[in-house]
Amino acid sequence: MDIQTRGLRAFKMLSFDNPVSGKLYAGGDVAFLRNDPGITSVLHHEFIFYLKEMLHLLNYEVEFDPLLVNSFTFAHKVGLRLEEELELLQMEAESSRTEFLISHFKRMIPVIKAVESAKEKIKLNGHFKYLDPLKF
C-alpha cells in the first residue's frame, strides 16, 4: 500500500520498532519539538520575496497564500542539503528558521542566476551549440 501522510509538527523519534510488537507495521514513540511561531511582518515579507524568487529560478511555479506559508512549507524544495534540512528542523523558533532560509536564498540566488546566464551565453555561441552547459 501507498500511505500518504502530512506532518503537522516537528518531532524527534524516541524509539522505533519494526514491526511494533503484535502488529504488522513499524511504529515508535515521539517527542514533539518546541516551536515558537512568532515572526515579525517585516521578516515574513522579506522571506516571501526571496522565496518567490527562488521558486521562480528553480522553475517551481506554484500559487500560494503568503499568509499561510511558513519556513517548513517549501523547505524541501529550495535546494537545502540534507544536513541543512535537519538543522532547520531542530530550530525552535519560526524567526530563526526564516532567517536561516533567507540567508540560504541570498547565497543561492546569485549562483543560480550566474549558471542560467552562462547557459544562455553558451546557447548564443554557435561554436558551443553541442556543449552541455553543466559539463564544461
TORPA-4810 file (N, C-alpha, C, O; in nm, 3 decimals):
<nodes>
NODE_1_0.083_-0.119_0.000_0.000_0.000_0.000_0.087_0.125_0.000_0.197_0.126_0.056_M
NODE_2_0.038_0.227_-0.063_0.099_0.359_-0.054_0.018_0.440_0.047_-0.102_0.462_0.028_D
NODE_3_0.083_0.482_0.151_0.016_0.560_0.254_0.074_0.700_0.251_0.195_0.718_0.264_I
NODE_4_-0.012_0.798_0.235_0.032_0.937_0.231_0.005_1.001_0.367_-0.102_0.985_0.425_Q
NODE_5_0.104_1.073_0.416_0.090_1.139_0.545_0.117_1.288_0.530_0.169_1.333_0.428_T
NODE_6_0.080_1.363_0.631_0.108_1.506_0.632_0.159_1.541_0.771_0.092_1.515_0.872_R
NODE_7_0.279_1.600_0.776_0.336_1.639_0.904_0.273_1.766_0.955_0.259_1.863_0.881_G
NODE_8_0.234_1.767_1.080_0.174_1.885_1.139_0.267_1.954_1.237_0.255_2.075_1.260_L
NODE_9_0.361_1.878_1.295_0.456_1.934_1.392_0.588_1.860_1.379_0.593_1.742_1.342_R
NODE_10_0.695_1.931_1.410_0.827_1.867_1.410_0.839_1.781_1.536_0.791_1.818_1.643_A
NODE_11_0.902_1.666_1.521_0.916_1.576_1.635_1.049_1.502_1.627_1.118_1.504_1.525_F
NODE_12_1.082_1.438_1.737_1.204_1.358_1.746_1.161_1.216_1.783_1.075_1.196_1.868_K
NODE_13_1.223_1.118_1.717_1.193_0.978_1.746_1.263_0.939_1.876_1.384_0.957_1.890_M
NODE_14_1.187_0.886_1.969_1.244_0.836_2.094_1.274_0.687_2.085_1.371_0.637_2.141_L
NODE_15_1.188_0.616_2.012_1.209_0.473_1.989_1.147_0.436_1.856_1.056_0.503_1.807_S
NODE_16_1.198_0.327_1.797_1.146_0.280_1.668_1.150_0.128_1.669_1.256_0.069_1.690_F
NODE_17_1.036_0.067_1.646_1.027_-0.079_1.642_0.969_-0.120_1.508_0.864_-0.070_1.466_D
NODE_18_1.037_-0.213_1.440_0.990_-0.260_1.311_0.993_-0.411_1.309_1.100_-0.470_1.292_N
NODE_19_0.880_-0.474_1.326_0.747_-0.418_1.348_0.721_-0.392_1.495_0.795_-0.438_1.582_P
NODE_20_0.614_-0.317_1.521_0.568_-0.297_1.658_0.521_-0.432_1.711_0.462_-0.510_1.637_V
NODE_21_0.546_-0.459_1.835_0.506_-0.586_1.896_0.356_-0.610_1.874_0.272_-0.529_1.913_S
NODE_22_0.325_-0.724_1.812_0.186_-0.763_1.788_0.123_-0.698_1.667_0.004_-0.718_1.644_G
NODE_23_0.199_-0.621_1.588_0.145_-0.555_1.468_0.227_-0.594_1.346_0.334_-0.653_1.360_K
NODE_24_0.179_-0.561_1.228_0.249_-0.590_1.104_0.319_-0.466_1.047_0.364_-0.467_0.933_L
NODE_25_0.326_-0.362_1.126_0.384_-0.237_1.077_0.479_-0.179_1.183_0.480_-0.219_1.300_Y
NODE_26_0.560_-0.084_1.135_0.656_-0.019_1.225_0.589_0.091_1.306_0.482_0.141_1.269_A
NODE_27_0.651_0.128_1.415_0.599_0.236_1.498_0.699_0.273_1.604_0.808_0.216_1.610_G
NODE_28_0.663_0.366_1.686_0.753_0.407_1.792_0.697_0.521_1.871_0.581_0.561_1.854_G
NODE_29_0.779_0.574_1.959_0.741_0.686_2.043_0.810_0.812_1.994_0.925_0.808_1.949_D
NODE_30_0.739_0.924_2.003_0.795_1.052_1.959_0.781_1.156_2.069_0.699_1.143_2.160_V
NODE_31_0.863_1.259_2.060_0.851_1.376_2.145_0.842_1.496_2.052_0.926_1.513_1.964_A
NODE_32_0.742_1.580_2.072_0.727_1.698_1.987_0.830_1.803_2.026_0.854_1.827_2.145_F
NODE_33_0.890_1.865_1.924_0.988_1.970_1.947_0.916_2.101_1.979_0.805_2.126_1.930_L
NODE_34_0.980_2.182_2.060_0.923_2.314_2.093_0.917_2.397_1.966_1.002_2.385_1.878_R
NODE_35_0.815_2.483_1.958_0.801_2.569_1.842_0.744_2.703_1.884_0.632_2.711_1.935_N
NODE_36_0.822_2.808_1.860_0.774_2.944_1.883_0.736_3.000_1.745_0.824_3.032_1.666_D
NODE_37_0.606_3.012_1.716_0.564_3.054_1.582_0.577_3.204_1.555_0.547_3.249_1.444_P
NODE_38_0.619_3.281_1.653_0.625_3.427_1.638_0.726_3.472_1.534_0.838_3.422_1.528_G
NODE_39_0.684_3.569_1.452_0.771_3.627_1.349_0.720_3.767_1.317_0.599_3.790_1.316_I
NODE_40_0.810_3.860_1.291_0.768_3.996_1.257_0.718_3.999_1.113_0.759_3.918_1.030_T
NODE_41_0.629_4.091_1.084_0.575_4.101_0.948_0.684_4.141_0.849_0.682_4.098_0.734_S
NODE_42_0.779_4.224_0.892_0.888_4.265_0.804_0.972_4.144_0.763_1.004_4.127_0.646_V
NODE_43_1.007_4.060_0.859_1.086_3.940_0.829_1.006_3.845_0.740_1.062_3.786_0.648_L
NODE_44_0.877_3.830_0.767_0.795_3.741_0.685_0.786_3.792_0.542_0.794_3.712_0.448_H
NODE_45_0.770_3.922_0.522_0.763_3.979_0.386_0.894_3.958_0.312_0.894_3.925_0.193_H
NODE_46_1.007_3.976_0.381_1.138_3.953_0.318_1.151_3.806_0.279_1.199_3.775_0.170_E
NODE_47_1.108_3.717_0.366_1.112_3.574_0.338_1.029_3.540_0.214_1.075_3.467_0.127_F
NODE_48_0.907_3.593_0.206_0.819_3.566_0.092_0.881_3.619_-0.038_0.873_3.552_-0.141_I
NODE_49_0.942_3.737_-0.033_1.007_3.795_-0.150_1.114_3.700_-0.204_1.114_3.667_-0.322_F
NODE_50_1.206_3.657_-0.118_1.314_3.568_-0.161_1.263_3.429_-0.196_1.316_3.366_-0.288_Y
NODE_51_1.162_3.381_-0.127_1.104_3.250_-0.157_1.047_3.249_-0.299_1.072_3.156_-0.375_L
NODE_52_0.971_3.352_-0.335_0.914_3.359_-0.470_1.024_3.362_-0.575_1.013_3.295_-0.678_K
NODE_53_1.129_3.440_-0.551_1.241_3.448_-0.646_1.309_3.312_-0.661_1.338_3.269_-0.772_E
NODE_54_1.332_3.245_-0.550_1.399_3.115_-0.554_1.314_3.011_-0.626_1.365_2.937_-0.710_M
NODE_55_1.186_3.005_-0.595_1.099_2.909_-0.662_1.091_2.937_-0.811_1.087_2.844_-0.892_L
NODE_56_1.088_3.065_-0.849_1.087_3.101_-0.991_1.215_3.052_-1.060_1.208_2.992_-1.167_H
NODE_57_1.329_3.078_-1.000_1.456_3.036_-1.060_1.467_2.884_-1.071_1.534_2.833_-1.161_L
NODE_58_1.403_2.813_-0.980_1.405_2.667_-0.982_1.294_2.610_-1.070_1.273_2.488_-1.074_L
NODE_59_1.222_2.699_-1.141_1.111_2.658_-1.228_1.006_2.579_-1.153_0.946_2.486_-1.207_N
NODE_60_0.983_2.617_-1.030_0.879_2.554_-0.948_0.769_2.656_-0.932_0.758_2.724_-0.830_Y
NODE_61_0.685_2.666_-1.036_0.578_2.764_-1.037_0.459_2.709_-0.960_0.402_2.606_-0.996_E
NODE_62_0.422_2.778_-0.854_0.312_2.735_-0.770_0.244_2.859_-0.711_0.311_2.956_-0.675_V
NODE_63_0.114_2.854_-0.702_0.038_2.961_-0.637_0.027_2.928_-0.489_0.001_2.814_-0.452_E
NODE_64_0.046_3.028_-0.404_0.030_3.006_-0.260_-0.011_3.135_-0.193_0.016_3.245_-0.241_F
NODE_65_-0.077_3.119_-0.081_-0.118_3.233_0.001_-0.003_3.267_0.095_0.028_3.187_0.184_D
NODE_66_0.061_3.383_0.079_0.175_3.419_0.163_0.145_3.416_0.313_0.235_3.394_0.394_P
NODE_67_0.019_3.438_0.349_-0.017_3.438_0.491_-0.017_3.297_0.551_-0.007_3.281_0.672_L
NODE_68_-0.027_3.195_0.465_-0.030_3.057_0.513_0.105_2.987_0.503_0.119_2.872_0.545_L
NODE_69_0.204_3.056_0.448_0.336_2.996_0.428_0.422_3.019_0.551_0.425_3.128_0.608_V
NODE_70_0.493_2.914_0.592_0.592_2.929_0.699_0.723_2.867_0.652_0.734_2.826_0.536_N
NODE_71_0.821_2.859_0.738_0.953_2.812_0.699_0.953_2.666_0.655_1.043_2.626_0.580_S
NODE_72_0.857_2.587_0.698_0.854_2.446_0.661_0.785_2.421_0.527_0.807_2.317_0.466_F
NODE_73_0.702_2.514_0.479_0.616_2.491_0.364_0.693_2.445_0.240_0.654_2.346_0.177_T
NODE_74_0.800_2.514_0.204_0.875_2.480_0.084_1.020_2.443_0.114_1.102_2.437_0.022_F
NODE_75_1.052_2.418_0.238_1.192_2.393_0.275_1.254_2.279_0.197_1.374_2.282_0.168_A
NODE_76_1.176_2.178_0.163_1.230_2.063_0.091_1.249_2.092_-0.058_1.309_2.012_-0.129_H
NODE_77_1.199_2.204_-0.106_1.202_2.236_-0.249_1.306_2.341_-0.285_1.320_2.373_-0.403_K
NODE_78_1.379_2.397_-0.190_1.464_2.512_-0.219_1.613_2.481_-0.217_1.695_2.572_-0.201_V
NODE_79_1.649_2.356_-0.232_1.789_2.321_-0.250_1.874_2.314_-0.126_1.995_2.332_-0.133_G
NODE_80_1.813_2.287_-0.012_1.893_2.269_0.109_1.959_2.132_0.107_1.901_2.035_0.060_L
NODE_81_2.081_2.126_0.157_2.145_1.996_0.177_2.072_1.924_0.290_2.004_1.988_0.370_R
NODE_82_2.085_1.794_0.296_2.018_1.715_0.399_2.055_1.765_0.539_1.970_1.771_0.628_L
NODE_83_2.183_1.800_0.559_2.228_1.850_0.688_2.160_1.982_0.723_2.127_2.008_0.839_E
NODE_84_2.138_2.066_0.620_2.071_2.195_0.642_1.923_2.174_0.676_1.868_2.246_0.759_E
NODE_85_1.860_2.076_0.611_1.721_2.046_0.643_1.708_2.001_0.789_1.616_2.042_0.859_E
NODE_86_1.801_1.918_0.833_1.799_1.872_0.972_1.822_1.989_1.067_1.755_2.000_1.170_L
NODE_87_1.916_2.076_1.033_1.942_2.194_1.116_1.817_2.281_1.126_1.783_2.331_1.234_E
NODE_88_1.748_2.299_1.014_1.625_2.378_1.012_1.518_2.315_1.101_1.451_2.384_1.177_L
NODE_89_1.503_2.184_1.092_1.403_2.114_1.173_1.428_2.128_1.322_1.334_2.130_1.401_L
NODE_90_1.553_2.138_1.361_1.587_2.143_1.502_1.575_2.282_1.562_1.582_2.298_1.684_Q
NODE_91_1.556_2.384_1.479_1.539_2.520_1.531_1.402_2.534_1.595_1.303_2.486_1.541_M
NODE_92_1.398_2.598_1.710_1.274_2.606_1.788_1.189_2.728_1.758_1.075_2.736_1.803_E
NODE_93_1.241_2.824_1.683_1.166_2.948_1.659_1.150_2.972_1.509_1.244_2.957_1.431_A
NODE_94_1.028_3.010_1.470_0.999_3.041_1.330_1.089_3.153_1.280_1.132_3.151_1.165_E
NODE_95_1.117_3.252_1.364_1.203_3.362_1.321_1.344_3.313_1.289_1.405_3.360_1.193_S
NODE_96_1.396_3.220_1.366_1.530_3.164_1.339_1.530_3.084_1.210_1.623_3.094_1.130_S
NODE_97_1.426_3.004_1.189_1.417_2.924_1.066_1.405_3.016_0.945_1.467_2.991_0.841_R
NODE_98_1.326_3.122_0.958_1.308_3.215_0.848_1.439_3.286_0.815_1.473_3.299_0.697_T
NODE_99_1.511_3.332_0.915_1.641_3.396_0.892_1.739_3.298_0.827_1.816_3.337_0.739_E
NODE_100_1.737_3.174_0.869_1.822_3.070_0.811_1.792_3.055_0.661_1.884_3.048_0.579_F
NODE_101_1.663_3.049_0.626_1.626_3.033_0.486_1.657_3.157_0.404_1.700_3.146_0.289_L
NODE_102_1.636_3.275_0.460_1.671_3.398_0.388_1.821_3.400_0.358_1.861_3.437_0.247_I
NODE_103_1.902_3.361_0.453_2.046_3.353_0.431_2.079_3.255_0.318_2.164_3.282_0.233_S
NODE_104_2.010_3.142_0.318_2.028_3.042_0.210_1.990_3.103_0.075_2.062_3.087_-0.023_H
NODE_105_1.877_3.173_0.070_1.832_3.234_-0.055_1.933_3.338_-0.104_1.965_3.342_-0.223_F
NODE_106_1.982_3.422_-0.013_2.077_3.526_-0.052_2.208_3.466_-0.104_2.276_3.527_-0.187_K
NODE_107_2.242_3.350_-0.056_2.363_3.281_-0.101_2.341_3.211_-0.235_2.428_3.213_-0.322_R
NODE_108_2.224_3.149_-0.253_2.200_3.066_-0.370_2.144_3.139_-0.492_2.175_3.102_-0.605_M
NODE_109_2.063_3.241_-0.472_2.002_3.311_-0.586_2.106_3.366_-0.682_2.090_3.347_-0.803_I
NODE_110_2.211_3.434_-0.636_2.313_3.481_-0.732_2.383_3.367_-0.806_2.418_3.381_-0.923_P
NODE_111_2.404_3.256_-0.739_2.469_3.141_-0.803_2.380_3.085_-0.913_2.428_3.057_-1.023_V
NODE_112_2.253_3.068_-0.884_2.159_3.014_-0.983_2.148_3.110_-1.102_2.146_3.066_-1.217_I
NODE_113_2.142_3.239_-1.074_2.135_3.338_-1.182_2.262_3.333_-1.269_2.253_3.344_-1.391_K
NODE_114_2.377_3.316_-1.207_2.503_3.309_-1.283_2.506_3.185_-1.371_2.550_3.192_-1.486_A
NODE_115_2.460_3.073_-1.321_2.456_2.950_-1.400_2.361_2.967_-1.519_2.394_2.929_-1.631_V
NODE_116_2.243_3.024_-1.493_2.147_3.046_-1.601_2.204_3.142_-1.706_2.185_3.121_-1.826_E
NODE_117_2.273_3.245_-1.662_2.335_3.340_-1.755_2.441_3.271_-1.840_2.449_3.294_-1.961_S
NODE_118_2.523_3.188_-1.779_2.626_3.115_-1.853_2.561_3.021_-1.955_2.610_3.009_-2.068_A
NODE_119_2.454_2.954_-1.918_2.386_2.864_-2.010_2.331_2.941_-2.130_2.339_2.893_-2.243_K
NODE_120_2.277_3.060_-2.106_2.223_3.142_-2.215_2.336_3.189_-2.309_2.319_3.188_-2.431_E
NODE_121_2.448_3.229_-2.253_2.561_3.273_-2.335_2.611_3.160_-2.422_2.644_3.180_-2.538_K
NODE_122_2.618_3.042_-2.367_2.664_2.926_-2.442_2.566_2.893_-2.555_2.609_2.858_-2.665_I
NODE_123_2.437_2.905_-2.530_2.337_2.879_-2.633_2.352_2.975_-2.750_2.329_2.937_-2.864_K
NODE_124_2.390_3.101_-2.722_2.402_3.202_-2.826_2.528_3.187_-2.910_2.535_3.242_-3.019_L
NODE_125_2.624_3.114_-2.863_2.750_3.097_-2.933_2.744_2.969_-3.015_2.744_2.859_-2.960_N
NODE_126_2.737_2.983_-3.145_2.723_2.868_-3.235_2.834_2.766_-3.223_2.813_2.649_-3.253_G
NODE_127_2.954_2.809_-3.181_3.066_2.717_-3.169_3.043_2.615_-3.058_3.103_2.507_-3.059_H
NODE_128_2.958_2.647_-2.964_2.938_2.560_-2.849_2.795_2.503_-2.843_2.749_2.465_-2.736_F
NODE_129_2.726_2.498_-2.957_2.586_2.458_-2.950_2.567_2.314_-2.907_2.457_2.276_-2.866_K
NODE_130_2.671_2.232_-2.916_2.657_2.093_-2.873_2.720_2.067_-2.736_2.728_1.953_-2.692_Y
NODE_131_2.764_2.173_-2.671_2.827_2.160_-2.539_2.720_2.163_-2.431_2.637_2.254_-2.427_L
NODE_132_2.722_2.063_-2.345_2.631_2.061_-2.230_2.679_2.165_-2.131_2.791_2.153_-2.081_D
NODE_133_2.598_2.268_-2.099_2.642_2.376_-2.012_2.686_2.331_-1.873_2.763_2.400_-1.807_P
NODE_134_2.639_2.217_-1.829_2.675_2.171_-1.695_2.800_2.085_-1.694_2.843_2.040_-1.588_L
NODE_135_2.859_2.061_-1.812_2.977_1.976_-1.817_3.098_2.047_-1.877_3.186_1.981_-1.934_K
NODE_136_3.104_2.178_-1.866_3.223_2.247_-1.918_3.323_2.276_-1.812_3.428_2.333_-1.841_F
</nodes>
